Amino acid sequence: WFRQRFRNEVVICCLINILELIGVYSDHSVVVGRATKTGNRLVHGNRRDLVKFVAKRLPCTCLRELHRAARKKVGKVGRCH
């Protein structure tokens, strides 16, 4: 699923993040705030950000290699305010 479409990857990663936060925090406002912060970073970021998000959560070494390759090809991208 990870290499098919960029927007699908973003949505899946956001859902994973929300489920993780719901399992950790009981306060709904904390979940919303943290999910918004991570969601904005994923939506306005690039493939490198997505690979990093997934690589932190899966023990698969192939994703770590993909993240290293993405670091070399794509620089850090952030949203300017």
Backbone as numpy.savetxt, mean C-alpha at the origin, in Angstrom:
# Nx Ny Nz CAx CAy CAz Cx Cy Cz
-2.74 -11.56 -8.99 -3.55 -10.36 -8.99 -2.70 -9.11 -8.99
-1.45 -9.23 -8.59 -0.68 -8.03 -8.30 -0.20 -7.30 -9.54
-0.08 -7.96 -10.65 0.47 -7.28 -11.82 -0.56 -7.02 -12.91
-1.84 -7.15 -12.61 -2.85 -7.03 -13.65 -3.19 -5.58 -13.96
-3.73 -4.86 -12.99 -4.13 -3.47 -13.21 -3.79 -2.65 -11.98
-3.23 -1.48 -12.20 -2.75 -0.65 -11.09 -3.89 -0.26 -10.15
-5.02 0.19 -10.66 -6.12 0.63 -9.80 -6.70 -0.52 -8.99
-6.76 -1.72 -9.56 -7.22 -2.87 -8.80 -6.29 -3.14 -7.62
-5.01 -3.00 -7.85 -4.03 -3.22 -6.79 -4.22 -2.22 -5.66
-4.49 -0.97 -6.02 -4.69 0.08 -5.01 -5.90 -0.25 -4.16
-6.99 -0.63 -4.77 -8.22 -0.94 -4.03 -8.00 -2.13 -3.11
-7.37 -3.17 -3.60 -7.11 -4.35 -2.78 -6.22 -4.00 -1.60
-5.19 -3.22 -1.82 -4.30 -2.82 -0.72 -5.03 -1.96 0.30
-5.89 -1.08 -0.15 -6.68 -0.25 0.77 -7.61 -1.12 1.62
-8.23 -2.11 1.01 -9.11 -3.00 1.76 -8.33 -3.83 2.77
-7.17 -4.31 2.39 -6.32 -5.05 3.33 -5.96 -4.16 4.51
-5.61 -2.92 4.23 -5.25 -1.98 5.28 -6.41 -1.75 6.24
-7.61 -1.54 5.70 -8.78 -1.30 6.55 -9.07 -2.51 7.43
-8.99 -3.70 6.86 -9.24 -4.90 7.66 -8.21 -5.06 8.77
-6.95 -4.74 8.48 -5.92 -4.79 9.52 -6.22 -3.80 10.63
-6.61 -2.59 10.26 -6.89 -1.55 11.25 -8.10 -1.89 12.10
-9.13 -2.45 11.51 -10.32 -2.84 12.27 -9.97 -3.91 13.30
-9.05 -4.79 12.94 -8.62 -5.84 13.87 -7.78 -5.31 15.02
-7.16 -4.15 14.86 -6.27 -3.60 15.88 -6.96 -2.56 16.76
-7.72 -1.66 16.14 -8.31 -0.52 16.86 -9.82 -0.69 17.00
-10.33 -0.37 18.18 -11.78 -0.44 18.39 -12.45 0.92 18.14
-11.68 1.99 18.17 -12.22 3.33 17.94 -12.34 3.58 16.44
-13.56 3.82 15.99 -13.83 4.00 14.56 -13.09 5.22 13.98
-12.98 6.29 14.75 -12.32 7.49 14.22 -10.83 7.26 13.99
-10.21 6.43 14.81 -8.80 6.10 14.61 -8.63 5.29 13.33
-9.53 4.33 13.12 -9.48 3.50 11.91 -9.64 4.38 10.67
-10.60 5.30 10.71 -10.85 6.17 9.55 -9.64 7.06 9.28
-9.07 7.64 10.31 -7.92 8.53 10.14 -6.71 7.82 9.57
-6.39 6.67 10.13 -5.22 5.93 9.65 -5.45 5.35 8.26
-6.67 4.89 8.00 -6.98 4.35 6.67 -6.90 5.45 5.61
-7.34 6.65 5.97 -7.27 7.77 5.03 -5.83 8.12 4.71
-5.00 8.15 5.73 -3.58 8.48 5.53 -2.90 7.47 4.61
-3.06 6.20 4.91 -2.44 5.17 4.08 -3.08 5.11 2.70
-4.39 5.26 2.64 -5.08 5.23 1.35 -4.63 6.34 0.43
-4.45 7.54 0.98 -3.96 8.65 0.16 -2.55 8.38 -0.37
-1.72 7.79 0.47 -0.36 7.47 0.04 -0.38 6.44 -1.09
-1.27 5.46 -0.99 -1.35 4.43 -2.02 -1.99 4.96 -3.31
-3.04 5.74 -3.19 -3.75 6.24 -4.37 -2.89 7.24 -5.14
-2.20 8.12 -4.44 -1.41 9.16 -5.10 0.05 8.75 -5.31
0.37 7.53 -4.95 1.74 7.06 -5.11 1.94 6.34 -6.43
2.88 5.44 -6.44 3.19 4.68 -7.65 3.33 3.20 -7.30
3.77 2.41 -8.25 3.89 0.97 -8.03 4.86 0.65 -6.88
5.87 1.47 -6.72 6.84 1.24 -5.65 6.15 1.25 -4.28
5.23 2.19 -4.07 4.51 2.26 -2.81 3.65 1.02 -2.59
3.01 0.55 -3.64 2.18 -0.65 -3.52 3.02 -1.88 -3.23
4.12 -2.01 -3.92 4.99 -3.17 -3.70 5.52 -3.16 -2.27
5.89 -2.00 -1.78 6.37 -1.88 -0.40 5.28 -2.28 0.59
4.05 -1.83 0.36 2.93 -2.16 1.23 2.73 -3.67 1.29
2.70 -4.32 0.14 2.47 -5.76 0.08 3.67 -6.54 0.60
4.87 -6.09 0.28 6.08 -6.81 0.70 6.21 -6.84 2.21
5.72 -5.83 2.90 5.77 -5.81 4.36 4.82 -6.82 4.97
3.79 -7.22 4.23 2.77 -8.09 4.78 2.89 -9.55 4.36
3.67 -9.84 3.35 3.83 -11.21 2.88 5.26 -11.68 3.06
5.44 -12.90 3.48 6.80 -13.41 3.67 7.49 -13.84 2.38
6.87 -13.60 1.26 7.41 -14.02 -0.04 8.64 -13.18 -0.41
9.73 -13.82 -0.77 10.94 -13.10 -1.13 10.85 -12.51 -2.54
9.98 -13.04 -3.38 9.87 -12.50 -4.73 9.35 -11.06 -4.70
8.48 -10.73 -3.74 7.99 -9.37 -3.64 9.08 -8.42 -3.15
9.95 -8.93 -2.30 11.06 -8.09 -1.85 12.00 -7.78 -3.02
12.20 -8.77 -3.86 13.03 -8.54 -5.05 12.35 -7.56 -6.00
11.03 -7.67 -6.14 10.27 -6.75 -6.97 10.35 -5.33 -6.40
10.30 -5.20 -5.08 10.42 -3.89 -4.44 11.80 -3.30 -4.68
12.84 -4.11 -4.57 14.20 -3.61 -4.84 14.31 -3.12 -6.28
13.72 -3.88 -7.20 13.76 -3.47 -8.61 12.96 -2.20 -8.83
11.84 -2.06 -8.16 11.01 -0.86 -8.31 11.72 0.36 -7.72
12.50 0.16 -6.67 13.24 1.27 -6.07 14.26 1.83 -7.04
14.85 0.96 -7.84 15.86 1.40 -8.79 15.23 2.13 -9.98
14.04 1.68 -10.40 13.41 2.23 -11.59 12.59 3.48 -11.31
11.91 3.53 -10.17 10.97 4.60 -9.88 11.39 5.32 -8.61
11.51 6.61 -8.70 11.84 7.41 -7.54 10.65 7.61 -6.62
10.89 8.13 -5.45 9.81 8.41 -4.51 8.91 9.50 -5.08
7.62 9.30 -4.93 6.64 10.26 -5.42 5.70 10.58 -4.28
5.52 11.83 -4.02 4.58 12.24 -2.98 3.69 13.34 -3.51
2.64 13.59 -2.81 1.72 14.64 -3.21 2.11 15.93 -2.54
2.30 16.97 -3.31 2.69 18.27 -2.78 1.45 19.05 -2.38
1.57 19.74 -1.27 0.42 20.53 -0.79 0.73 22.00 -0.94
